């Protein structure tokens, strides 16, 4: 049973249309709320949970009890649904990321409420790392603040391309349309500079529930856009199945002489028996013989599936290797460009060797700082010293052994990593790979490339020569079938 939503304070309760209710998106949308301190992030999500009837009766009773003296509207303190830590309740602020789940007739949602204080920037970055959409709150009385710009910048760096600008506390500015249009214009200029094009601006009152789940046409007859829920229902999710197949190997299963399987969770793309795959970093090629799960043999597997992959031949595969599509492989090499967020007071020391963990693979790496983001201006400034806690920086990663990555904007799972201090075992940074780095003038993943189709023995002879032997790591070898090579030559002709 659920607590009934209190809609008496909404000027006009406009439920979703019957047409909207008939079509349900089975993919949950992951979103975050962000913005400056006291802009109403926790209150907004609490109200959203309340009006979508995601609050259980025992939670509602505890909320009424913990709210103490209720506000002038006779409503509980909705922020308490999110702020569960004792320190958060004592100080009236959000410190840690709180995840909540709710759904409508059309869709389900996973929402992360993130803190607004500058010292908790790392917590906000953590919440943004898995989100498809950001709800950026702005106090209508204050407009865009430095922390608003900081959170918008971090969210865009984390790959979020959909923003809802929630101009909150609009009842406190007498529902002034000019204020809404000014704030919307200022934010759209900021968003365009960040490369964000999908923006929905909504005037609302989180406390009163206006334009959250229900409309507010009485108070704002000039606003004809969607409510927050309607905007969320129309948002798109990232598809991890669009790119090439990726299986970071977590374990080699060998229960008996007749069976050898490679276990892990599919991190991208899809696979089916008969498909050709490559094992990285060795580059060996095999075909998929069988896909096994805990209870059956599968005809196919997609991103998110935990599987055991059986190949048609004996190959050397170990934990930390990656099984990938033969025709859509990730980047491999010793040097990569990346962006990271420092998570510990000690920061990131240039030249220090850290452990880098990406998926099931752990490697030694040296970090070379390149530039740091000035959050007040949104510009990158050359920086070669240590990164302090909460700093966002661009770095060069130099590995002792071959590393395997996709660009983060193509695959969040295989493009993300954490840095671990070998002295303390603390996680000191979280990062995102942007490109493979080369000393040959900085060749990146989107640079023009030259394809040479040669017999295998001639190719090996060329690579072993003096010209390329010193730069073997900068040459990507892609093994293709005879038919694929024939098709490539026909296209070139």
N, C-alpha and C positions, 0 to 999 in steps of 0.2 A: 504494500500500500504506500501511497505517496502523499505528501502534504499538498494541499490545493494551492495553486498559485494565487497570490493576492494581486488582482488586476484593477482594484478599485481606484488606484492612483493614476492609472493610465488614462489620458484624456479620451482616447477612443480605442477600444479593443478590437483590433482587426486581425482575426486568425488567418492562417494560410488558406488559400483557395482549395477547393476540392480537387482541381486539376493537379495542383502541386503535390497533394497527398497521394496521388495514384502512382507516382514514379519514385522509386527508392534507389538511391545510389548505395551499393553494398560496400564501397570503399570508404573507410572512416577518414575524416579530414583532421589532420593534426595542426593546431594553431597555438599561438602564444599571445598573451597580452603584455604590452610593454609601454614604456613612457616614463615620464618624470615622477618624482615622489608626490604622493597625495593627489594624483590625477584620477584615482578611482578604479584602478585595475581590479583589485580583489572584489570591490563592491559590484562592478559590472559582471564579473563571472558568477558571483554569488546570486545576483539577480537573474542571470541567465539560467542557472540551475533551478532556481525557485520557480520561474515562470514556465520552464519546460517540464516541470514536475519531476525533476531528477532528485529531489530532496525527500528522503524517507521520513516517516512520521517520527521515529526516534531522533533523527537528526534535527528535525524541525523543533521538537520539544527542547533538545539541548541548546539549539540556537536561541530560542526565546529565553531560556534560563540564563545563558551566558551573556546575552545582550544587555542585561541589567535594565537600566532606564531606556526605553525605546525613544526614537526620534519623534519629531513633531508630527510625522505622518503615521505614527503608530506601527511602523515597520521594524523588524529586527535588524541587527547589524549584519548585513549580508557578507561582509568581508570575513567574518568569523568562519564561514564555510570553507575558506581557503587558508586563512592564517591559523594554523593549528599548533605551531610551536609556542611554548610559554613565553619566550622572549618576544615573539611577534605580537602576542596579545598584550604583553606588558607595555611595549613601546608603541603599539599601534602602527607597525610597519611590516612590510613583507621582507623576509630575509632569504628563505630557501625557495626553490621552485616547487610549486604544488601542482600535481596533475589531477584532473578530474575528468569524468566521462559523462556525457549526456547524449540524447538523441531526439530527433523529431520524426515525423512520419516519412520524411524524405531521406534522412541521413543520420549517421552517428558521428560523434566528434570526440576528440581527445584534446583537452585544452591544458596548457601550461601557464600558470600565473607566475610571472617573474618579477623580482624586486626592482625598484626604481632608483635605489641609492647607488651612487657612483662606486662605492667600495664593494658592491656586490655585482659589478659588471660581469665577472666570470660566471655567475649563476645565470644571468640573463643569456649569455652566449651559449651556455649548456642547453637551456630551453629552446633556443633558436635553432640549434644544430639539427633537429629532427622535424622542424615545423614546415608545413606547406604554405602557411599564411600567417601574417602578423596583424594583430589588432593593435594599432598604435593610438593610445589615449592622449588627449590634449585637454587641459582645463580651459574652458571657453573664456575665462577671465584673464588667463595669463598668456595664452597663445603658445607658439613653439618656443621651447626652452633649450638650453644646451644639452640637457640629458635626453630630450626628445630627439634631437639630431643625432646624439650618440647612439641611441637604441636603433634608430632607423638605419644608420650606417652599419652597425653590427649585423642587423637582420639581413641587409642586402649582401654583406660579405658572406654570410652563412648560406647564401643561395636562395633566399626568400624573394620571390618576384611578385607576390600578391600582397597588397596592403589594404586594410580597412582603417581609414582615419576616423576615429571616434571622437568627435568634438563633444566632450562630456560636460556635465553640470550646466547644461544650456538653459535650464530653468532659472539659473542665477544671473543670467544676462538678459532676462525678459524675452527670450527666444528671438533675439535680434538677428535677422537674416544677414545683415551686412557683416557682422562679426564672423558668422559661419563662412561666408564667401571669402573674407580676407584670410582666415586661417587655412582654408582649403587651397587658396591660390599660393600661399607661402609654402605649404607642404608639397604641392605638386612641383614647384620649382626645385625643391630639395630632392624629391624622388627622381625627377628627370636627370639630375646631376649624378645620382647613384645608379642610373640605368634601370630604374623601376618604371614600368608603364601601366601596370594594372592597379589602379587606385579607385577605391570607393569611399567617398566622404559621407558621413552620417552625423547629423546633429542629434544628441540624445541626452537623456538624464538617466544614469544607471540606477540611482536611488529610486526614482519614480517608475522606472521601467518603460520610459518613453522611447520608442524606436529601438528597443532591444529585441523583445519577442513580439510585442504588440505595437501598432502604429500610434501616432500622436497627431492626427490630422486636425484636431481641435486647437491644439497649442501651436502647431506649425503647419497651417494650411498651404503655405508656399512650398513645402518640401514634398516632392512626389517620388523620391527614390525609395530603395528597399530598406527594410529594417535590418538589424544586424544579423538575425537568424536567416533571413532571406538571402542576404549577401553571402553568408557562409555556405548555404545550401547550393549556391551556384558556383562556388569556387572549385578549382581543379586540383587534383593530387598528382604528385610525381609518380611516374610509372617506372618501376625498377626493372620492368620486363622489356623496355624498348631497346636497350643496348645489347652487347654481347654477353654470352653466358659466363658467369663467374662462380666458382666454387672454391673458397679458401678451405684447404684440407685441415680438419681439426683432429682427425684420428684415422689410422689405418686399421681396418677390421680384418682379423685373420683368425676366425674361429676354428678352422680346420684346413687340411691340405688342399681341399678342392675349392676354397672360396677366399678371395681377396677383394675387399671393397674399400672405398675411400669416402669417409663420412664428413659431412659439414652441412651448413645452411646456405642455400643458393643466394648469392649476393647480387645477382643481376641476370637478366635475360631468361632464357628457357632452354631446355634440353630434352631430347627424346632418344630412344635406342636407335643406333645407326648413325648418329651425328659424329662427325670428326672433331676431336678436341686436341689441344696442346697442353702439355704440363710445363708450367713455368716455375723456376727459371731455367730448367734444363733444355726446354724447347722440344722434347720428345713428343711424338704424335701417336695417337691411338683412336679407336672408335668406341663409342659407348655400346656395351653389350646389354646391360641391364640397369634399371633404376629400382632400388629397393627401399621401402620404408619399414617402420616397425611391424606392420601387420600385413603388407601386401607388396606385390610387384606393380610398379607404375608404368603407364604408357608415356608419361611426360612429367616434367617438374618445372616449376616456375620460381621466381624470386620469392624468398620467404620460406620455401619448403626445406625441411630437414631430411636429407636423403643419404643413402649409401650408393655410390656410383661404382659399377663394375665395368671394367674395360676388357677389350677383346684380346689383349696381349699383356705380357709381363713387362711392366715399366717401373722405373725407380721413382716412387712418389713418397714423400715424407710429410709429416705435420709442418705446416707453414708454407708448403707449396700451394700453387693455385692452378686449378684445372679450368681452362677457358676455351671459348669458341676458337676454332682454327682460323676463321675468316674475320674475326673482330677481336683482336687481342689488346690487352692493356699495354701501358708503357713499362719498359724495363730499363734499368740503368743504375749507375752509381751516384748520379747527381740530379737533384730535383729542386724546383722552386716551390715555395709553400708560403702560406700565411698561418699565423698561430696566435693564440691568446694565452698569455702567461697566467698561471693559476695559483702560484705560490709566492709568499713574500720574498723569497730569494731571487725570483725572476729567472731569466734565461741568460746563462753566461756564454759569451762568444768563445768558440774554440773548445768548449768542454764536450766530452763524449758522453752521450746519453744513450739509454735504451729507447728505441722507437718501437711501439707496438701498433700494428695495423692488422686487424682481423686475428688470425692465429699465428702470425709471423712476428717474431721479435728480433731486432737487429741493432747493431751498434751504429750510431750516427753522430756526426759533428755538425753543430749548428753555427752558421755564419749570418749574423744580423745584417740586413740590407737597408731597411727603412722602417719607420714607425708611423702609425696613423695618429695625426693630431685630431683628437675627437672634437675639439672646439671648432675647428674649421673644416674637418672632413678631408684634409689634404695629407699626402704622404711626404714625410721629411726624411732625408738621408740620416741613417742611424747605424753606428757600428759598435755601440756599447751594449751593456746588458739591458735586457727588457725588464722593467719593474712589473710587479703584480698588476693584473688587469690590462696591461699594455697589449695592443694589437700590432703585430709587426709582420713584415715580409722577410723571409730568410732563404738562404741556400742550405740544402741538406746534402751532406757528403757521407755516403755509406761505405762501409768496409767490404760488403758483399752486395750482389745484385739485388735491387729492390723492385717491387712490382706495385704499380699504382694505375688507377684511372684518374683523370682530372675530377676534382670534387664536384664540379658543376655537371658532370656526366653521370657519376655514380657516387652517391654520398658514402656508401659503405666501403668501397675499395679506394676512395679518395681521401679518407679521414684517418687520423692517427693520434696517438697520445705520446708524450715524451715522459720518461721515467728517470728520476735521478738515481744513478746506481749506488750512491752513498747512503741515501735515506729510503729508497723505494717509494718516494712520494711522486704522484703524478704532477708534473710541474707545468705542463702545457697541453693544450689540445690544438690540433692543426688540420689544415686542408691543403692538399697538393694542387697546385695550379698548372704545372707543366714540367716536362723533362728539360733539364738544362744541359747545354753543350758549350764547350769552349770554342767551337767553330762559329763564333759570331752570335751565339745564343739561339740555336735552333729550338723552336718550341713546337708543341703538338699541332698547332694550326699553321705552321710554316709550310711553304711549298716543298714538295718532296720529289725525288727522282726514283723511278722504279726500273730496276734492271732485271731482266729475265735471262738467267744463265744456267747452264748445266751445273749440277751440284759440285762436281769436282773442280770446275773452273771457278765457281763462286768461292769455294774454300781456298783455292790458290790465290785468288785476288785478295781475300781478307787476310791471308797470312803474309802478304807482301809488306814492304817497308812503308808504303803510303798509308795503309789502313790499319796495320797491326797495332800501332800506338793508340788508335782511336776506335778499337773494336767495340767498346761500350757505347759509342755514339752511332753505331750502325745497327739498325733493327733488321733481324733476319725473320722473315715470315715464310713458313713452309706451307705450300699449297699443293693440292692434288694436281695430277697431270691434266685433268679436264679444266680445272680452274686456271692453270697456266696457259692452256690453249685459248680459253676465253679472253684472258688478259691480252694475249698477243693479237687476237682478232680485233679487239677493241682499239688497240694501238694502231693497227693497220687501217 
